[in-house]
């Protein structure tokens, strides 16, 4: 098995593929995580049981992790039964791989201690601040990724065991410098080309088609003309903000609101205290006697108070409102400026408190806040009216399910009508997730396109609500030839133009290769453009693939080829020069390191494949998939 794994890791084609991936790592950076009874089992691996409870726990953990990462996007995935079943199978597959690796590691006598796991986590750069392990950052990052400390440590332990397993294959993953240089020369190669483009649109405009050609194409490609599900609806909108404009606020209502909420329109009484904090009651009594004998409060606070912050200021504290005053100070019951408390017991020792100053409560006069209160009163009345109207409209829509007439009467407004629309073209006025779900989930749709039933009130954004009635429904189906004829005409013309362009290009390519291309190109009204440099990293993948598949030019003579660009235009290629790629020395070292890491990855994947092949794996009844 060891020899087979080394052969897999050292295969030249695999290394070329790996190297292409590695280079993208260097240029862009890549981060990844290694995720990792009774008769009612999920799987048995060489007799070792993975029970259903373990699978469910792992599946829910992965589901929670994805939900945290994807947010609202995960809801669409979670609603796809096929996708969730696939995710479940993926989790089970990972659990089987883990058992296989654990079993293989035990055969090799490999172990990882708790201390090794801790050290590996502490060395992870993601969890460090200024070169030191940051426990808060560690907990924050793993929690946001859907891990607990326990299962992240388990993941790290598995990663360390896996590294030990792969390291057991010796030096098979060391990349010789000559091989690395050859990889760089190949991957970063640059090619100078000139291009001549046969314009597909120009040829398409010249094509003619017959009815027989159009109908034949339609019959052969009916599945390309699927009409999506469509509906048209009537709806009543209830808008709380619009209702506010209809409400009024009387002077009596404004005055009553002001009286009930005066604390919101001013500042309560504030008091400023000074304290001397002491450790024992005896010390506090002694200080109190000194103060009563005329000693200076500020001097004593600085000399004897154990409260570090206030003592610097001679015991003085900030202004306090009733809600922010500590209970110990409230219990002193100081009401006059300059008044001293007795000895006050507190959670930090004993206090002597002095009331230094008082600012009485301030309340803005009604005249200053009149308009703001009027707005608030109207808003609250509108909200009350809005919820009362919701209830009234809901009852009307439910009791009269044959139309929206009763609901319209209850709402005091006419229902709006839409044109036909699909799930992808919902009118802006209705484009809210709860509304769209209600329209297309089937519960409101009548039979054979007839009007359906009324919805209940659907609330969105807290201040708007809808009652919906589907007035017409067209299920998904193949569109008739007459409806799609114009599209069919364009498709047939495009296909004929493409065939003509390819035929013309192939003829010109033959002439170019035979050295007779100048006259042929001139006759076709084509010419090669200026020289442009191409690398493998370009966006026009089909054209780039063709350019880099052409042989190297010899003796200064261009090499010719033919391809298509992203617009499907046929492109003739003249390849003039090929230059090998290079990397600076520091980047070359990083490149070699990544090559060795990924070669080890291929070895590891080969190991897993071999372990699976040699293992006896039995799936539980509920986990078996139809073949």
C-alpha positions in Angstrom: 0.0 0.0 0.0 2.9 2.4 0.8 4.3 2.0 -2.7 0.9 2.7 -4.3 0.5 5.9 -2.2 4.0 7.1 -3.1 3.2 6.5 -6.8 -0.1 8.5 -6.5 1.7 11.4 -4.8 4.6 11.5 -7.3 2.6 11.1 -10.5 3.7 13.9 -12.9 0.1 14.9 -14.0 -1.0 15.1 -10.3 1.9 17.4 -9.5 1.2 19.7 -12.4 -2.4 20.0 -11.2 -1.3 20.5 -7.6 1.2 23.2 -8.7 -1.4 25.1 -10.5 -3.5 25.1 -7.4 -0.5 26.1 -5.2 0.3 29.1 -7.3 -3.2 30.5 -6.8 -2.6 30.0 -3.0 0.6 32.1 -3.2 -1.1 34.9 -5.2 -4.4 35.0 -3.4 -4.0 33.2 -0.1 -6.3 30.4 1.0 -7.5 29.4 4.5 -9.3 26.2 5.4 -10.4 24.2 8.3 -10.1 20.4 8.8 -13.6 19.5 9.8 -13.7 17.0 11.4 -24.4 0.9 20.9 -27.7 -0.4 19.8 -28.8 -1.9 16.6 -29.9 1.6 15.4 -26.6 2.6 14.0 -25.5 5.0 11.2 -22.5 2.9 10.0 -20.1 0.2 11.0 -16.4 0.6 10.1 -14.5 -2.7 10.5 -17.0 -3.6 13.2 -16.7 -0.2 15.0 -20.1 1.4 15.4 -21.0 5.1 14.5 -24.4 5.3 16.2 -27.2 7.4 15.0 -27.0 9.8 18.0 -23.4 10.6 17.1 -24.3 11.3 13.5 -27.3 13.5 14.5 -25.0 15.5 16.8 -22.4 15.9 14.2 -25.0 16.8 11.5 -26.6 19.4 13.8 -23.2 20.9 14.6 -22.4 21.2 10.9 -25.8 22.7 10.2 -25.4 25.3 13.0 -21.9 26.1 11.7 -23.2 26.7 8.2 -26.1 28.8 9.5 -23.8 31.1 11.4 -21.6 31.5 8.3 -24.3 31.9 5.6 -27.0 33.7 7.6 -30.2 34.2 5.7 -28.8 32.4 2.7 -28.9 29.1 4.6 -32.7 29.2 4.8 -33.0 28.5 1.1 -30.5 25.6 1.4 -32.2 24.2 4.5 -35.5 24.1 2.6 -34.0 21.9 -0.1 -34.5 18.3 1.1 -32.0 16.9 -1.5 -29.3 19.3 -0.4 -29.7 18.6 3.3 -29.6 14.8 2.7 -26.4 15.3 0.7 -25.0 17.3 3.7 -25.9 14.6 6.0 -24.1 12.0 3.9 -21.1 14.2 3.7 -21.0 14.5 7.5 -21.3 10.7 7.8 -18.5 10.2 5.2 -16.2 12.5 7.3 -17.0 10.4 10.4 -16.2 7.2 8.6 -12.8 8.7 7.4 -12.1 9.7 11.0 -12.7 6.2 12.3 -10.5 4.7 9.5 -7.7 7.1 10.3 -8.0 6.4 14.0 -7.8 2.7 13.4 -4.8 3.0 11.1 -3.0 5.4 13.5 -3.5 2.7 16.3 -1.9 0.1 14.0 1.1 2.4 13.5 1.2 3.2 17.2 0.6 6.9 16.7 -0.8 9.0 19.5 -1.2 12.7 20.2 -1.2 14.0 23.8 -3.5 16.7 25.2 -0.4 18.8 25.7 0.5 18.5 22.0 -3.0 19.6 21.0 -2.8 22.6 23.3 0.6 23.6 22.0 -0.6 23.3 18.4 -3.7 25.5 19.1 -1.5 28.1 20.8 0.8 28.3 17.8 -2.0 28.9 15.3 -1.4 32.5 14.0 -5.2 33.2 13.8 -5.4 33.0 17.6 -2.4 35.3 18.4 -2.1 39.0 19.2 1.3 40.6 19.0 2.9 37.1 18.8 1.2 35.8 21.9 -1.8 33.4 22.2 -5.0 35.4 22.8 -7.6 33.2 24.5 -10.4 35.7 23.9 -9.7 35.8 20.2 -9.5 32.0 20.1 -12.9 31.6 21.7 -14.5 34.3 19.5 -13.2 32.8 16.3 -14.1 29.2 16.9 -17.6 30.2 18.2 -18.2 32.3 15.1 -17.1 29.3 13.0 -19.6 27.0 14.7 -17.1 25.1 16.9 -17.0 24.5 20.7 -13.5 24.3 22.4 -14.0 20.6 22.7 -14.8 19.7 19.1 -12.2 22.2 17.8 -9.6 20.4 20.0 -10.8 17.1 18.6 -10.4 18.5 15.1 -6.9 19.7 15.9 -6.0 16.3 17.4 -7.2 14.6 14.2 -5.2 17.0 12.1 -2.0 16.2 14.1 -2.6 12.4 13.8 -3.2 12.9 10.1 0.1 14.8 9.8 1.9 11.9 11.6 0.3 9.4 9.3 1.4 11.3 6.2 4.9 11.9 7.6 5.2 8.1 7.9 5.7 7.9 4.2 9.2 9.2 4.4 10.7 11.6 1.9 8.4 10.9 -1.0 7.0 14.5 -0.9 10.3 16.3 -1.3 10.3 18.3 -4.5 13.6 18.6 -6.4 14.6 22.2 -7.3 14.8 21.3 -11.0 11.2 20.0 -10.9 10.0 23.1 -9.1 11.7 25.4 -11.7 10.1 23.4 -14.5 6.7 23.9 -12.9 7.1 27.6 -12.5 8.4 27.9 -16.1 5.3 26.1 -17.3 2.6 27.8 -15.1 3.8 31.3 -15.4 4.7 31.0 -19.1 3.8 34.0 -21.3 2.8 33.8 -25.0 2.7 36.6 -27.6 -0.2 36.2 -30.0 -2.1 38.0 -32.7 -5.8 37.4 -33.1 -8.2 37.7 -36.0 -11.9 37.5 -35.1 -14.8 36.3 -37.3 -17.8 38.4 -36.1 -20.6 36.0 -35.3 -23.3 38.8 -35.0 -22.5 40.1 -38.5 -22.9 36.6 -40.0 -26.1 36.0 -38.0 -27.7 39.1 -39.5 -27.2 37.6 -43.0 -28.9 34.2 -42.2 -32.3 33.2 -43.5 -34.4 30.4 -42.0 -37.5 28.4 -43.1 -40.6 27.5 -41.0 -39.6 23.8 -41.3 -36.1 24.6 -39.8 -37.7 26.6 -36.9 -40.3 23.9 -36.1 -37.7 21.2 -36.2 -35.5 23.1 -33.8 -38.4 23.7 -31.5 -39.4 20.1 -31.4 -35.8 19.0 -30.7 -35.3 21.6 -27.9 -38.6 21.9 -26.2 -37.0 21.7 -22.7 -35.2 24.9 -23.5 -38.6 26.8 -23.6 -40.0 26.2 -20.1 -42.4 28.8 -19.0 -42.0 29.5 -15.2 -44.9 29.4 -12.9 -46.9 32.7 -13.0 -49.6 34.3 -10.9 -51.6 37.5 -10.8 -53.0 38.6 -7.5 -55.2 41.1 -5.8 -54.0 42.5 -2.5 -55.0 45.0 0.3 -52.2 46.9 2.0 -52.4 48.1 5.6 -49.8 50.8 6.3 -49.3 52.1 9.8 -47.3 55.1 8.7 -50.0 56.1 6.3 -52.6 55.8 9.1 -50.6 58.2 11.3 -51.4 61.1 8.9 -55.1 60.5 9.5 -54.8 60.7 13.3 -55.2 63.8 15.4 -54.0 64.7 18.9 -56.2 66.9 21.1 -54.7 69.4 23.6 -56.2 67.3 26.4 -54.4 64.2 25.1 -51.1 66.1 24.7 -51.4 67.5 28.2 -52.2 64.0 29.7 -49.2 62.4 27.9 -47.0 65.2 29.2 -48.1 64.7 32.8 -47.6 60.9 32.5 -44.1 61.2 31.0 -42.5 64.2 32.6 -39.4 62.2 33.4 -38.8 61.9 29.7 -38.7 65.7 29.2 -36.2 66.8 31.8 -33.5 65.9 34.2 -34.2 64.4 37.7 -32.6 65.8 40.9 -28.9 65.4 41.0 -26.6 65.3 44.1 -22.8 65.5 44.4 -21.2 63.6 47.3 -17.7 63.1 48.7 -16.7 60.0 50.6 -14.0 58.7 52.8 -13.7 54.9 52.6 -12.1 52.9 55.5 -11.5 49.3 56.3 -12.9 49.1 59.8 -15.8 50.6 61.6 -13.5 51.9 64.4 -11.4 53.8 61.8 -14.6 55.2 60.3 -15.8 56.4 63.7 -12.5 58.0 64.4 -12.5 59.9 61.1 -16.1 61.0 61.7 -15.1 62.5 65.1 -12.3 64.4 63.5 -14.6 65.9 61.0 -17.1 66.9 63.6 -14.2 68.6 65.4 -13.5 70.7 62.4 -10.9 68.6 60.5 -10.7 69.2 56.7 -12.7 66.6 54.8 -10.5 66.9 51.6 -7.2 66.4 53.6 -8.6 63.4 55.5 -9.9 61.8 52.3 -6.5 62.1 50.6 -4.7 60.8 53.7 -6.9 58.0 54.9 -9.5 56.9 52.2 -8.9 53.4 50.8 -10.9 54.3 47.6 -8.0 55.0 45.3 -10.0 57.0 42.7 -12.0 59.3 44.9 -9.1 59.9 47.4 -7.1 61.6 44.7 -9.9 64.2 44.4 -10.3 64.7 48.1 -13.1 62.2 48.2 -15.2 64.0 45.6 -17.5 61.9 43.3 -19.4 62.7 40.1 -22.9 64.1 40.0 -25.5 61.3 40.7 -29.1 60.8 39.8 -31.4 58.7 41.9 -31.1 55.7 39.6 -27.3 55.8 39.6 -26.8 56.5 43.3 -25.4 53.4 45.3 -27.8 52.1 47.9 -25.2 52.7 50.7 -25.2 56.4 49.9 -29.0 56.6 49.6 -29.2 55.0 53.1 -27.3 57.9 54.5 -30.4 60.1 53.9 -28.5 63.3 53.3 -30.8 66.2 52.3 -28.8 69.4 53.0 -25.6 70.8 51.5 -22.6 70.1 53.8 -24.5 67.5 55.8 -22.4 64.6 57.1 -23.5 61.0 57.4 -22.9 58.6 60.2 -20.7 55.5 59.7 -22.2 53.7 56.7 -21.5 50.0 56.2 -20.8 49.0 52.6 -19.6 46.0 50.6 -16.1 47.5 50.4 -15.7 48.5 54.1 -17.1 51.6 55.9 -18.0 55.0 54.6 -18.3 58.5 55.8 -20.4 60.5 53.3 -20.8 64.3 52.9 -23.5 65.9 50.6 -21.6 68.7 48.7 -24.3 70.1 46.4 -27.8 69.6 45.0 -29.3 70.4 41.6 -33.1 70.3 41.7 -35.0 68.4 39.1 -35.6 70.3 35.8 -38.5 69.7 33.5 -39.0 71.3 30.1 -42.2 73.3 29.9 -45.0 71.8 27.8 -44.6 74.6 25.3 -41.1 73.3 24.4 -42.1 69.7 23.8 -45.7 70.2 22.5 -45.0 69.3 18.9 -42.9 66.3 19.8 -45.6 65.0 22.1 -48.3 65.6 19.5 -46.4 63.5 17.0 -45.9 60.7 19.6 -49.6 60.7 20.5 -50.6 60.4 16.9 -48.1 57.7 16.3 -49.3 55.6 19.3 -53.0 56.2 18.2 -52.0 55.1 14.7 -50.4 51.9 16.0 -53.4 51.1 18.1 -55.7 51.7 15.1 -53.4 49.7 12.8 -53.6 46.6 15.0 -57.4 47.0 15.5 -57.7 47.3 11.7 -55.6 44.2 11.1 -57.9 42.2 13.4 -61.0 43.6 11.6 -59.7 42.9 8.1 -58.5 39.4 9.1 -62.0 38.5 10.4 -63.6 39.8 7.2 -61.2 38.0 4.9 -61.7 34.7 6.8 -65.5 34.9 7.0 -65.9 35.8 3.3 -63.4 33.6 1.5 -65.0 33.9 -1.9 -63.6 37.4 -2.7 -61.9 40.4 -1.1 -65.1 42.4 -1.0 -65.7 42.1 2.7 -62.0 42.7 3.5 -62.1 45.8 1.3 -65.1 47.1 3.2 -63.4 46.5 6.5 -60.1 48.1 5.3 -61.9 51.1 3.8 -59.9 50.8 0.6 -60.0 48.9 -2.7 -57.7 46.0 -3.4 -54.9 46.6 -5.9 -54.4 44.3 -8.9 -51.1 43.0 -10.4 -50.3 41.8 -13.9 -48.9 38.2 -14.4 -45.5 37.7 -12.6 -43.1 34.9 -11.7 -41.2 34.2 -8.5 -38.3 36.0 -10.1 -40.3 39.1 -11.1 -42.4 39.9 -8.1 -43.7 43.5 -8.1 -41.8 45.8 -5.7 -44.9 46.5 -3.7 -45.2 42.8 -2.8 -41.6 41.8 -2.8 -41.3 40.7 0.8 -40.3 37.2 1.8 -43.4 36.2 3.8 -45.7 37.5 1.0 -43.8 35.7 -1.8 -43.8 32.5 0.2 -47.6 32.7 0.8 -48.3 33.4 -2.8 -46.2 30.5 -4.2 -46.5 27.8 -1.5 -49.7 26.6 -3.2 -52.2 27.1 -0.3 -53.8 30.2 -1.9 -53.9 28.8 -5.5 -57.3 27.6 -7.0 -57.8 24.7 -9.2 -57.2 24.9 -13.0 -56.1 28.6 -12.8 -59.3 29.7 -11.0 -59.1 32.3 -8.1 -57.9 30.8 -4.8 -58.7 31.6 -1.2 -57.9 34.7 0.8 -54.8 34.8 2.9 -54.8 35.8 6.5 -53.1 39.1 7.4 -49.4 38.8 6.5 -47.2 41.2 8.5 -43.9 42.6 7.1 -41.4 45.1 8.5 -43.6 45.6 11.6 -45.6 48.5 10.2 -47.1 47.0 7.0 -49.5 44.1 6.4 -51.1 42.4 3.4 -54.2 40.3 2.6 -53.6 38.4 -0.7 -55.9 36.6 -3.1 -54.4 34.8 -6.1 -56.7 35.7 -9.0 -55.0 33.5 -11.6 -52.4 30.8 -11.8 -50.4 29.3 -14.7 -48.2 26.3 -13.7 -44.7 25.7 -15.1 -44.9 24.3 -18.6 -43.5 24.3 -22.1 -44.3 27.4 -24.0 -46.0 27.1 -27.3 -44.1 27.5 -30.6 -46.0 30.7 -31.4 -44.9 32.4 -28.2 -41.3 31.6 -28.6 -41.0 31.8 -32.3 -38.9 35.0 -32.2 -36.4 33.4 -29.8 -36.3 30.2 -32.0 -35.5 32.4 -35.0 -32.5 34.0 -33.2 -31.2 30.6 -32.0 -31.4 28.9 -35.4 -29.8 31.9 -37.1 -27.0 31.9 -34.5 -26.4 28.2 -34.9 -26.2 28.6 -38.7 -23.9 31.6 -38.3 -21.6 29.7 -36.0 -21.4 26.7 -38.4 -20.5 29.1 -41.2 -17.9 30.9 -39.0 -16.3 27.6 -38.0 -16.2 26.4 -41.6 -14.7 29.7 -42.8 -12.2 29.6 -39.9 -11.1 26.0 -40.7 -10.5 26.9 -44.4 -8.4 29.9 -43.4 -6.4 27.9 -40.9 -5.5 25.4 -43.6 -4.3 28.2 -45.8 -2.3 29.8 -43.0 -0.5 26.6 -42.1 0.4 26.2 -45.8 1.8 29.6 -46.0 -0.9 31.0 -48.2 -2.8 32.8 -45.5 -2.2 36.5 -46.5 -4.3 36.3 -49.7 -7.0 34.2 -48.1 -7.3 36.5 -45.1 -7.5 39.5 -47.3 -10.2 37.9 -49.5 -12.2 37.2 -46.3 -11.8 40.8 -45.1 -9.8 39.7 -42.1 -6.4 40.7 -40.6 -4.5 39.8 -37.5 -4.4 42.5 -34.8 -1.4 43.8 -32.8 0.7 41.6 -30.6 -0.8 40.9 -27.1 0.7 39.0 -24.2 -1.3 36.1 -22.7 -0.9 34.2 -19.5 -2.8 31.2 -18.1 -4.6 33.5 -15.6 -6.8 35.3 -18.2 -10.6 35.2 -18.1 -11.3 33.9 -21.6 -10.7 30.3 -20.6 -11.5 28.6 -23.9 -9.3 30.9 -25.9 -6.4 30.7 -23.4 -6.6 26.9 -23.4 -6.2 26.8 -27.1 -3.3 29.3 -27.1 -1.4 27.3 -24.5 -2.0 24.0 -26.3 -0.2 25.2 -29.5 3.3 24.0 -30.0 6.3 26.4 -29.6 7.1 28.4 -32.7 10.3 27.3 -34.5 12.8 29.4 -36.5 10.9 32.6 -35.9 7.8 31.3 -37.8 4.3 31.8 -36.2 2.2 28.8 -35.2 -1.5 29.0 -36.1 -4.6 27.8 -34.3 -8.4 28.4 -34.0 -10.7 28.8 -31.0 -13.7 30.8 -29.8 -14.0 33.8 -27.4 -16.5 34.4 -24.7 -19.0 35.8 -27.2 -18.6 32.6 -29.3 -16.9 34.5 -32.1 -14.5 32.2 -34.0 -10.9 33.4 -33.4 -7.8 32.7 -35.5 -4.6 32.7 -33.5 -1.1 33.5 -34.6 1.4 32.4 -31.9 4.7 34.3 -32.3 6.7 33.9 -29.1 6.8 31.7 -25.9 8.6 32.9 -22.8 9.1 30.6 -19.7 7.9 32.0 -16.3 10.0 32.9 -13.4 9.6 33.7 -9.7 11.8 35.8 -7.3 13.8 33.7 -4.9 11.7 34.3 -1.8 8.5 33.4 -3.7 10.1 30.4 -5.1 10.8 29.0 -1.6 7.1 29.5 -0.7 6.1 27.8 -3.9 8.2 24.8 -3.2 6.8 24.6 0.4 3.3 24.6 -0.9 4.1 22.0 -3.5 5.4 19.7 -0.8 2.4 20.3 1.4 -0.1 19.5 -1.3 1.9 16.5 -2.5 1.4 15.2 1.1 -2.3 16.0 0.7 -2.5 13.8 -2.4 -0.7 11.0 -0.4 -3.2 11.5 2.4 -6.2 11.3 0.0 -4.7 8.2 -1.5 -4.4 6.7 1.9 -8.0 7.3 2.7 -9.1 5.8 -0.6 -7.0 2.7 0.1 -8.3 2.4 3.7 -11.9 2.6 2.4 -11.2 0.0 -0.3 -9.7 -2.4 2.2 -12.3 -1.7 5.0 -15.6 -3.4 5.7 -18.1 -0.6 5.9 -21.8 -1.3 6.5 -24.3 1.5 6.4 -27.3 1.6 8.7 -30.7 1.0 7.0 -31.8 4.6 7.1 -28.4 5.8 5.8 -28.3 3.5 2.7 -28.7 5.4 -0.6 -30.4 3.9 -3.7 -27.9 3.0 -6.4 
